Amino acid sequence: MEIIAIGPGDLIFLVINIVVLYFILKKLLYRPLANMMENRTKEIDEGLKLAEENRKRQEQLNAEYQEAIQQARQEARQIVEKAHSQRDEVLKEARKEAGQKTEEMLEKARSEMEAEKNKAFEELRQDIARLSVAIAGKIVEKEIDQASQEKIIQNYLEEIGRAS
């Protein structure tokens, strides 16, 4: 086996080749790779900023949504309370009207009863007057004595008592 010997000229040539290769790779490979990495870093940063903006916007929209829901619930409560209040007013008014109508009906019934009572008393007076005339006629027809006359009056008073 042969041993490879590297001499000083070969060493210089090797160093020069490595330096030239380094500059060629740096120019052709490293800069485009670095630019590509830098562009990718910018895209990632922009994506992160956009994601952060979207997150903040989403939080804002959620807050607005929650506020809108809360406001809708408050309005619903107010509507229900207003409906209850109106219902109570309607019931109160209906009770009041029912009470007034009941009172009117009672008053009408009382006045009708009073009219019937007055009519009955008037009929009774007319009956009494007829009976009085009839009794007077009987007394005049018969010339009766004092005892008979008192008996007729007593009978008349009993008839009046039974009539009332």
C-alpha positions in Angstrom: 0.0 0.0 0.0 1.2 3.3 -0.9 1.2 6.2 1.5 0.0 9.4 0.1 2.2 12.3 1.0 0.9 15.8 1.1 3.4 18.4 0.4 3.4 22.1 1.1 2.3 22.9 -2.4 -0.6 20.5 -2.2 -1.6 22.0 1.1 -1.7 25.5 -0.2 -3.6 24.3 -3.3 -6.1 22.5 -1.0 -6.5 25.6 1.2 -7.1 27.8 -1.9 -9.7 25.2 -3.2 -11.5 25.2 0.2 -11.6 29.0 0.3 -12.8 29.3 -3.3 -15.4 26.6 -2.6 -16.5 28.5 0.5 -17.0 31.8 -1.4 -18.8 30.0 -4.2 -21.1 28.1 -1.8 -21.6 31.3 0.2 -22.6 33.3 -2.9 -24.7 30.6 -4.5 -26.2 28.6 -1.7 -25.9 30.5 1.7 -27.4 33.9 0.6 -30.4 32.4 -1.2 -30.9 30.0 1.7 -30.6 32.9 4.2 -33.0 35.0 2.2 -35.4 32.1 2.0 -35.2 31.6 5.8 -35.6 35.4 6.4 -38.7 35.4 4.1 -40.1 32.4 5.9 -39.5 34.1 9.2 -41.3 37.2 8.0 -44.2 35.1 6.8 -44.4 33.3 10.1 -44.2 36.6 12.0 -47.0 38.1 9.8 -49.0 34.9 10.3 -48.6 35.2 14.1 -49.6 38.9 14.0 -52.6 38.1 11.9 -53.5 35.3 14.2 -53.2 37.7 17.2 -55.3 40.3 15.5 -57.9 37.6 14.6 -57.9 36.4 18.3 -58.4 40.0 19.5 -61.1 40.6 17.0 -62.8 37.3 18.0 -62.6 38.3 21.7 -64.1 41.7 20.8 -66.9 40.0 18.8 -67.5 37.6 21.7 -67.8 40.5 24.1 -70.2 42.3 21.7 -72.2 39.1 21.3 -72.4 38.6 25.1 -73.4 42.2 25.5 -76.1 41.8 22.9 -77.4 38.7 24.6 -77.4 40.4 27.9 -79.3 43.4 26.5 -81.8 41.0 24.8 -82.4 39.2 28.1 -82.9 42.5 29.8 -85.4 43.7 27.2 -87.2 40.3 27.5 -87.4 40.8 31.2 -88.8 44.3 30.8 -91.3 43.0 28.2 -92.4 40.2 30.6 -92.7 42.7 33.5 -94.7 45.1 31.3 -97.0 42.3 30.3 -97.5 41.3 33.9 -98.3 44.9 34.8 -100.7 45.2 32.0 -102.4 41.9 32.9 -102.7 43.1 36.5 -104.3 46.4 35.3 -106.7 44.5 33.0 -107.7 42.2 35.8 -108.1 45.1 38.2 -110.2 47.0 35.7 -112.3 43.8 35.0 -112.9 43.3 38.7 -113.9 47.0 39.1 -116.3 46.7 36.1 -117.7 43.5 37.5 -118.2 45.1 40.9 -119.9 48.1 39.3 -122.2 45.9 37.2 -123.0 43.7 40.3 -123.8 46.9 42.2 -126.0 48.2 39.4 -127.8 44.8 39.2 -128.3 44.8 43.0 -129.6 48.4 42.8 -131.9 47.5 40.0 -133.2 44.4 41.9 -133.7 46.6 45.0 -135.7 49.2 43.0 -137.8 46.4 41.4 -138.4 44.9 44.8 -139.4 48.4 46.1 -141.7 48.8 43.1 -143.3 45.4 43.7 -143.7 46.2 47.4 -145.3 49.5 46.6 -147.6 47.8 44.0 -148.5 45.2 46.6 -149.3 47.8 49.2 -151.4 49.8 46.6 -153.3 46.6 45.8 -153.7 46.0 49.5 -155.1 49.5 50.0 -157.5 49.0 47.1 -158.6 45.7 48.6 -159.1 47.3 52.0 -161.0 50.1 50.4 -163.3 47.6 48.6 -163.8 45.6 51.7 -164.5 48.8 53.6 -167.1 49.8 51.1 -168.5 46.3 51.1 -168.7 46.2 54.9 -170.2 49.7 55.0 -172.7 48.5 52.4 -173.6 45.5 54.6 -173.9 47.7 57.6 -176.2 50.1 55.8 -178.3 47.3 54.4 -178.8 45.8 57.8 -179.6 48.0 60.5 -177.8 46.0 63.0 -177.2 46.5 66.6 -174.0 47.5 68.3 -172.8 43.9 69.0 -173.3 42.8 65.4 -171.5 45.9 64.1 -168.5 45.2 66.4 -168.4 41.6 65.2 -168.3 42.7 61.5 -165.5 45.2 62.3 -163.6 42.4 64.1 -164.0 40.1 61.1 -162.8 42.9 58.8 -159.7 43.5 60.9 -158.9 39.7 60.9 -159.3 39.7 57.1 -156.8 42.6 56.8 -154.4 40.9 59.2 -154.5 37.7 57.0 -154.1 39.8 53.8 -150.9 41.5 55.0 
